[in-house]
């Protein structure tokens, strides 16, 4: 008998409202007598500074990712085994293969190259490791290196937290639970701190079977005190097509374990499928009555250059601008790769 299943689509709102730019000014005498190779000497370096600042801004999206992996000890250097842990998380979440990326901090890349297991490549890729410091492709990931990644500082919370997992607190339904009430514990928590809850396990996205791995969560807003209400991600969903966890033992005092030691800093990169997030730009208006204007779109990124004449000072001020926005769409398609917590 026909059993029609209703479609239930989600959507996210992407706000394109952040404008960044680089401003320069030149005397007319400079432009007349001394400035040659204008684009090479001025436009390209300015665009690189602008790109680095935009990149650093967009990399804050890592704080929206709740999956996290560490080496055997949090103070240890990154190794290929930890990349394997990230791989398992993506496999458990049924992330499509073939386009996985591992974008790491320079010290993490150094650690991976030092790990001898990373040498199982074609001879050309091994050559790149030693000549250029590039790892290439291994363990299902294309490896990249980026010096813009920032370290994460764990909140000062003492970790002695408990929460209530009874159905009176978390309805056994398809209704998302977006916050939890923490009954005990003290100390501030930072936005993006990772934690697990006893007896709350990740499920297979299709079959809803228990994977045997505790579901990781993040605090989505900094809190001044450990006890009280925590806004969390992902939302806890215990039934229906979007079920993401199962609770094996309901208790009013389920313990919470933080992802790393309080107040410590640690290196952090990202392993991901490109569809985990999106980045968009908008075409800024082209003003009239100026000396020069141009707008180019390359790889979907729109950038505008405008130059004007300042008759009072006999100068030519110029600005390069971009209007952009970004959004994590599917955080389950990414994993934070962490290592080298402060001793």
PyMOL commands that set and color helices and strands:
alter all, ss='L'
color gray80, all
select helices_A, chain A and resi 28-34+38-64+80-92+106-114+116-119+123-132+274-276+331-333
alter helices_A, ss='H'
color red, helices_A
select strands_A, chain A and resi 18-27+68-69+100-104+137-138+141-145+152-153+161-163+177-184+194-203+210-219+228-236+245-247+254-258+265-273+277-282+292-298+301-307+315-328+334-339
alter strands_A, ss='S'
color yellow, strands_A
deselect
rebuild
show_as cartoon
